[in-house]
Each structure stands twice: as C-alpha cells, then as structure tokens.
Amino acid sequence: MWTRRGMMSAGGALAGAALAGAARAADDGVIVVPMRLSDGRFWTSVWLNGRGPYRFALDTGANSYVVAPKLIAEAGLLYAPSINVMGITGAAHARREYWAKDVVIGGALRDKTATFIANPLGGEPTFGLLPVGLLMLKPTEVDFTEGQLRIYETGGPDLTSYQRLADGVIRGRALYATVNLDGERYRLQLDTGDPGGVTLSASTVWRRGLWNRFAKWMADDGAGITEGFKGRAVRMQSLTLGDVAMTSPVVQLIAPDTIDSGRQAADGLMGLDVLRRLNLFVDAGDNSLWIKPNALLGRPFSYNRSGLTLRRAKGHLVVVAALPDTPAAKAGLAPGDVIHPPPGLSPLRFVQSLSDDPGVVLNFQAERDGKAFPVRLVLQDLI
C-alpha cells in the first residue's frame, strides 16, 4: 500500500502521456493528478511495472488497489497471499492478492509497495480501482469540475468557500458523513466507486421500514465487489449534506431479505452521482472532511430512464423486460429482442446511456426473429 515515503513526483516520458495537462509537482508544493469524469467513473491513467497506460478509477469505498484479472499477466503482477474483502451486504469473501514493483498514477505519483486484489470490473474501459488511501497521505482536494486531485505537500487550499462537515469523519481507511434524507438522518460511507446516488443497506431498509414506503419505484438490482443483490430505485424529496441541499435524489434500496451481516459501519453508501456535485477536501491529519458545491449541483440524478431490463448473451444485449408505459414499451421493444448499439458505442456504454437525462433520444437498431428494425427511444422520468 501507499506510504508517505513512497509518494514522489514521477518524471520522464511517463508524465502526461495519456491525459492532457501533464501532472507535475508545482513550485508551490502541490502535486496535481489529472482526472476525468466520464462513464460513471472519476479516473486517471496508471502504469503498472512500466506497462500501460490503463484506466483506473478513484474508489473511496476501496481500501486496497483493485485490478481486473486480465491485467495480472499482462502487467507482470506477482502472487501474494489472499485477503478477505467485505461488500455492501457485509458478506466477506477471500480475494487473492498480487503486487507490482512500480505503479505510476496520472504521471504524478509513484507507489513502490502496491498490492492489488483481483476482481472483475464489468469490462472495459476501466481496468482497476485506486484506493481511498490515496486521499490520506497528505491534505488532498478532489475537484470534479476541473478534473484534478490536488495533493498539498505543504499547507492546503483556500477553504473560504468550503464548509467543514461536523459529522464528516475519517475512520480506519474510510470516509463517512451524515446526510438528511426526507427528514431522517443516515450515516453513509463516501464511495466514488459506486456510480449511483445513495444506496441503503438491507438492514437499514428493514429497520426504517423503507421497502414498501414508496408508491412509485423501479426494479434496480445491483452488484458490489463481492456479491449481487435485489433492489429498488426510489425518488426521495431532498438530500442535505451540511448546508448543501439537493432536490429529488434517487436512492437505491437493497431488498430487506438480502443476507446482511449487519456489520457495516454505515447505513449505506453515498455514490459518485451525489459526490460529483461537490468538491471535497480531505485532511487526515486533523480528521476533517470539507465540501463545497460545484457547477454540477443542479444536474438531474441518474438512473435507468428507459424501462429496459437487459442481459448479455453471446456478446449481445438481449431484452429481458420492457416495462409497460415506459420509453421501451412505447418504442415497441419486447422480451427477446436483440439490441444493436449504434456504431462506436460499446454495449457497456449503451447501457450507461439509458441513464442519461430525461428527453435524451437514443436511436439504434434492434432485431426480432432475424429481422432488423429501427428504434427511437426517448428517455423520461419514471419515478
């Protein structure tokens, strides 16, 4: 894992090779790691043992590096003992560890002591995850709108426009904050690796009586790093974090009958769809977490606005369900139809596009009984 001694400015041909605006250690003692916010990830380019670049996403819900299994041999990672990994349901699973002799992040940071767990990440374009420890070495600013991590070797940013979260804490290798959802307080772990908004654990859903509280909901099954689960997406009226208010947040409820150990340290997760609306400042030295709203604050929350349920079969996307009175049904799609994404759009990115803003039009081809037909699908709010 990272050590303070292992953090240094990377030089030579690696710097800026894959991202514009090459990262460097500035004269004012600020190390800038270039990042991008796209595909439901906040990511940068990483080199492993001199090979790459590979796309790695910042995952503040992870306390170790994660790598896609396909990179183990390609990047020359070496075997290390197994460890137990705990997911959102509290279930622990053994994961084999690997280590790399040299890891360079964004052309700005080098880690000589990095160990990884191998776990499938849903395919390209993401090949790995960067752990929350990256934010805890030095005071660090996470700027989603500028696309930067700024690591302060001395001092820190101007905090005039920031507010310190009274209930924001750094415990172990995790970040926590208390939010207010429709008048009720929830303690959530900050998790940039989760592309959604808020996810509430099965035990929380059961204790608070949330599962049947909402008249309108959509099936929203999910998967963490260790297991899958049944869920529902619902719309709450408000989310307040500190003095920052967000309207109509989308919340994922994990089914209360899901096996749940109850050992989680929080009521759930606060994912990237909430966190991207804020810039963060993390100072592990005084256990403080600061926020300020950014230009993304008023954007609609993301969820599947198509009414489609899809599965992968032999490299194709196949319709499992097209819910009545939804864009999918209005577009004439039916179970068994094969979806052909537009040229240049991978199946993964097509699925992600179903969560675009209301009013977005998706044009593509579908196939039924061997015959192709055009589809015009207009996304709309469903909850």
Summary of the structure (lengths in Angstrom):
residues: 383
radius of gyration: 21.1
end to end distance: 42.2
largest distance: 65.0
contacts: 1242
relative contact order: 0.13
helix: 9%
strand: 43%
